[in-house]
Amino acid sequence: MNNNSLRPEDYEARINAIQADRSFIVQAPAGSGKTGLLTQRYLKLLSIINKPEEIIAITFTRKAAGEMRERILTALNFAQQHDQAPEDEYEAQTWSLACDALQQNYKKNWNLLEHSGRLRVQTIDSLCTELARQLPLLSEFGAIPSIIDDAQNLYFEAALETLVYLESTDPEFKWASESLVSLLKHQDNRMDKVQELIAAMLARRDQWLRHVADLKHPQLRRDQIEPVLQGIVKEALESLNAVIPFGLKQQIPELLRFAAEFAPQGSMIRNCFELDTMPATSVDDVPQWLAVAELLLTSDGNWRKPKGVNKKLGFLAEKDAQDAEQKLLFKNQKKKLQLILESLSEQILADEFKNTLSHVRILPHFEYTDDEWMILEALFKVLLFSAAQLRRVFSSHGEVDFIEMLLAAKRALGDAQQPTDLSLRLDYQLKHLLVDEFQDTSQNQFDLFTQLTSGWQTDDGRTLFLVGDPMQSIYRFREAEVGLFLQAWNNGIGDISLEALNLTVNFRSQKPIIDWVNNKFPRIFPKDNDKTLGAVVYTKFNAFKSTVDGSCVQLHPLFGRDDIQEAKLVIELIKQEHRSNSDARIAVLCRNKSHLLEIVAQLNKHSISYQAVDIDLLNNQSVVQDLLSLTKALLHLADKISWLALLRAPFIGLTLNDIHLLTFEHSHQTVLQCLGSSDVFSQLSADGQMRLQRVVPLLNISIENSQRNTLRHWVEGLWMALGGPACCNTATAVDDVEVYFQLLESLENQKELLESDSLDKHCQKLFALVDSKASDKVQLMTIHKSKGLEFETVIIPGLGKTTASDKSKLLYWCERTNESGIPELVFSPIKSVWENTNQTTEYLKYLEQEKIKFEVSRLLYVAVTRAKQKLHLLGHVNLKSDASMAEPASNSLLSHLWPIAQQQFIQEFECLPACDDNHETEFEHVDSSNKTNLQFTNTSRLRLVDNWQCPAVPQDIIIESAIISLETDEMLLEFDWASETAKHVGSVVHRVLEQLSHKSLESLNTADEILKITHSSRIMLNRLGVIDEQLAPAVERVINAITSTLSDTRGQWILSCQHQLARSEYKITAEIDGEIQHMIIDRTFIDDDGIRWVIDYKTGHHQGGSLAAFLDSEQQRYQAQLQRYAQVMQLMEPCEIKMALYFPMMQQWREWAAIT
């Protein structure tokens, strides 16, 4: 290629990044082709390794993993189908790498294009699940648990289980009881509040559990933590002392000493009576530094205005002087301070001094009070105890959250000093690890990567490749710590040194957009990196695309909040962009979903088709609101509000007059009682009577049969009978209804306990489905959802809107690195209900707010870099009562943009029409999101006709009869001879054999291992319902089967983890003879001869008669079943297949070849 002039300026860095014998960390800014780079490196690695499984590529979302896998396969397929390289240099390079990978594929007989599952491109969650499932026995669960996205109910259950021990008299739990008593006293005995706080902490336990897991660890001792507090104070004071302007060091002590004599009681200035020089930097000098801050700064941290020098600071008026000499002294001292304040306010360089001095006010106290330490120790114990309760709750439900899987994965790997068998096996198998979006790594994930690469050396042929952009780290709510990227950049990971590479070219956006971002964002981002605070400096990048005509970035200032007017402006911008380019894809991005609600209303009003990704809540859909009313009414027959809402629903359709009669004239009765009263019925309108004649019998029948159905079938059946489907009048209504019914299905085990509030909470976590037929030319989403996407035009409204602040936590903590590079921990408890403030807690909250502030800047960066051609920014500032312009709210996006937006806001504000007394409402702060609309509106709504009847089922789909098989043929074959206990023994044997197949055989047949298996088998059998009388012999049968297998050469061969493509309890779904079938293969693998084995365990035992005849009959019995398994495996991989039955109890084996 001779297109060197078209190469990006960072071409050399991109070439270095695919060197397969070196480890890198790459900073890849927005639009820099990060996924393409990862694809190229993966292809390069494929060309040099022995097995595809030696490479693992980790992403953080399924979408990203799917995209990378798709790119790799596309490149391989393209290389297979084309003999010549493409003209584009990047595509030619990818083609060349793919050709080399294909050569290795053919040489090693991988068959990657047919068996793409060998490409290990997966999410961090799936990797953790894979590792955790190989943890020996997982005995705390009894069976492999399922992973749930929302474990909130389990957190609350564990918190309640924790509080149960409040009154425990068991000596073993005395420490827990005493700690709970202390905590409850601290929170005024608010059990509900404490339960909520514990549940919230459990949801974030991956952050704190590693710190409190060992209550005897030195880092939890008071004499270890208090020196950390003192170090924080000392470092801050030393930094302050270093930035004080030299001239002030002479003047400030004199002024403070003067003011101390006259300052009012309670003023910090009174601590300076004997101050001769500037305060020193020990913890004892904090009061004097606070006096300096009081003298020079206002309460909000700005320079005090000269006019603000008064008697509150100790500067009395001249008239208060006792004589002429004192009068002159008052005048001169006041003038000195005013001149200093004027000078400071005019010096830009003084800002660093101002900010550092203001920081003194939020420093922590340098030691704990005895009460603080007592509650802190109690908190450590309560939290650790609640985490143990959560493990029990997980075990009883057979469900875990992603955090638990991550922690289990870490346990499965052990540590560098005591690696597990799994860790050693991975160390042998894993040669190259690639991590995408590394800036979003949490501390536990960082530790996991460290464990996976433990023992790796720089030049041993194994490589680590980390890629990300710290400027796009926006997932702190998922525990992402951008400081870990900085740490890896500077120090590597473990013993692995990483070469740092910077990509500097953006292939997405037009040059004017990138120039604007490069010009503005250095003023928004912090000036220095700070690992503790998550501060990242801005790194400039350059455009690959040429300039386009026209203005690419526009700021639209708005004055006074008016959501409707802002939404109308968004609609006008969308129309304007589509007039100039009808094919342009436009994204409307907001920080919060709620900021888009009025825009959705305006889009509907103007008939503009759009797609809203996870924006519209499910319970905002009228059809779901009606279903909620129906569900609540059935669950709680005395819930008057829900019953009245149900009667108003379109599939019943009572008028307001009839509902008024039911509500007010018969308030002493339930609605259901009223519906059954002939006296009440006779008072209703003719329309109401006709409707209820149809509805009431259906309601009564449904309520009478409530215990015969699941919750879903109960509600769904009545809804259909009432005519609910006939009221689905929107494109996605039927789909939204199905989502709701699926929710009920998942909650059916809570039928008796389900409350209205909890049902509402569950619904609030679900979103209405996107209309798949709607145009994608306009898309609405949050900024977080937009990450990784690009659009021709991006509109960002709502910049002036605020978000809710974080709730209080039981425990606050901070991990920091001191000036010597030593990691340290600081803790502080939630403040007591009787405390006004806790200085250490406030300090740790301040650090959290600083982290949030820096992340919001990065959130803005992510939003603006989605734009390819046009960018529109919309935000409002409120107006004061005097019609002057206020500054933006402190926690709004606009406040972060203010350094670059303020001038335009001022200019446009000055151009607004002047207001007078007759038009002052033009400048009132209008908040259309909260104002009450007093206009009368048409309250009529769709409802079924009064004599509506459910339509008859068409003749051609009437089902004459139905036979529902609840068990597969395989289940019937397996257990038609067996008792319930025998079935459970078989299930547990299968489960244990699966677990053992992931372990090294050398460690299995030991007394300790058998003891563990005995214990876990007892737990599993007990949970499966084996009664006490049968439990001991059942456990004995399990152990006999396992020890028999482990002592059998054939059994050892079956369980060996050295086989290729080995799977245990392998679940497959396939269409066979036109029928969908679900199968589970007990054990399958490819042996050294390339033969695929399909093995089924049979846990029965032979009693009497010929053993050979028994084995022959078993083979005959299961031959068809295993042939179906083989038939499916043959479709997946064309190789020789053999089938076998293995009898663990008898060490017997039958094999035969599959029919091809």
Secondary structure, DSSP 8 states (H G I E B T S, - for coil): ---GGGS-TTHHHHHHHT-TTS-EEEE--TTS-HHHHHHHHHHHHHTT-S-GGGEEEEESSHHHHHHHHHHHHHHHHHHHH-SS--SSHHHHHHHHHHHHHHHHHHHHT--TTT-GGGS-EEEHHHHHHHHHHTSSTTTTTSS--EE-S--HHHHHHHHHHHHHGGG---GGGHHHHHHHHHHHHHTTT-HHHHHHHHHHHHTTHHHHHHHHS-TTSGGGSHHHHHHHHHHHHHHHHHHHHHHS-TTHHHHHHHHHHHHHHHS-TT-GGGGGTT--S---SSGGGHHHHHHHHHHHB-TTSSB--GGG-SGGGT---GGG-SSHHHHHHHHHHHHHHHHHHHHHHH-GGGHHHHHHHHHGGG---SS--HHHHHHHHHHHHHHHHHHHHHHHHHHHHTEE-HHHHHHHHHHHHB-SSSB-HHHHHHHHH--EEEESSGGG--HHHHHHHHHHTTT--TTSS-EEEEEE-GGG---GGGT--THHHHHHHHH-BTTB--EEEE--EESSS-HHHHHHHHHHGGGTS-SS-BTTTTB------EESS---SS--EEEEEEES--HHHHHHHHHHHHHHHHHH-TT--EEEEESSGGGGHHHHHHHHHTT---EESS-SBGGGSHHHHHHHHHHHHHH-TT-HHHHHHHHHSTTT---HHHHHHHHHTTTTS-HHHHHT-HHHHHHS-HHHHHHHHHHHHHHHHHHHTGGGS-HHHHHHHHHHHHTGGGG--STTHHHHHHHHHHHHHHHGGGTTT--HHHHHHHHTT-B----TTS-SSEEEEEHHHHTT--EEEEEE--TT---------SEEEEEEE-TTS-EEEEEEE---TT-S--HHHHHHHHHHHHHHHHHHHHHHHHHHTTEEEEEEEEEEE-B-TTS-B----TTSHHHHHHHHHHHHHHHHHHTS----TTSGGGGS---TTT----S----------TT-------GGG--S------S-HHHHHHHTT--HHHHHHHHHHHHHHHHHTTS-GGGTSSHHHHHHHHHHHHHHHHHTT--HHHHHHHHHHHHHHHHHHHTSHHHHHHH-TTSEEEEEEEEEEEEETTEEEEEEEEEEEE-TTS-EEEEEE------SS-HHHHHHHHHHHHHHHHHHHHHHHHHH--S-EEEEEEETTTTEEEEEE---
